Amino acid sequence: MNSQPRILKRLALDEDGGAYTLSYVMVVPFVMLFMCLIVETTLMLSAKLGTVYSAYAGARVATVWSSATTWDNTEDRIERAVIKSFVPFASGSSSRQGDAGDVEMDNYYESYAAYVDEPVSQAYVRKKYGNAANSLTITTDGPPSSWDSDITVTVKYECPFRIPGIGRLLGEQGSDGGYYFPLTSKVTLQIEGPQNNTQKLGIGYFSID
């Protein structure tokens, strides 16, 4: 009847194999940290691809609309194109979600839901849209000086770290207390507008107020 307590006591006091166990206990935290680093850098690489794609989308919009409307309207279209292009790469768990405008979010989700068989929840898409709108910095090199000028669009994304330990090693602390790594991409394209009012280049051009 008393054999079980004696066995448990012996197991608790037995030091056989302790030297081997100690090495595993010391190594496991570093292995976990390394695995977390792999996960974070993979997510960062995906976000970097997103900045390249969205910067190209913004530059493409700039080359088309800069000759069709005012530069203020062009910059607004550039911003909208960059944000919407980046949403698939944005974080859905970051604290930087804010309010990017209910109408734009709803329109984006309706367009998204129309083209997929099994759409994810609207709340998740809205979080990603909000993160893109509040974590992207979009700059251009100003209105073009001539009809064949180059236009450069620069996109900077504050990529959030999900694991605080990795963020302290690689990131910069933001005003909200989170850690972020800046990812920047720049794309330059030449304007594709008419040289003068009579040149049509095979398609019709018009002005938008």
Helices and strands as residue ranges (DSSP letters): H 3-13, H 18-65, H 71-86, G 87-89, H 102-114, H 122-135, E 136-140, E 150-160, H 164-170, E 172-173, E 179-190
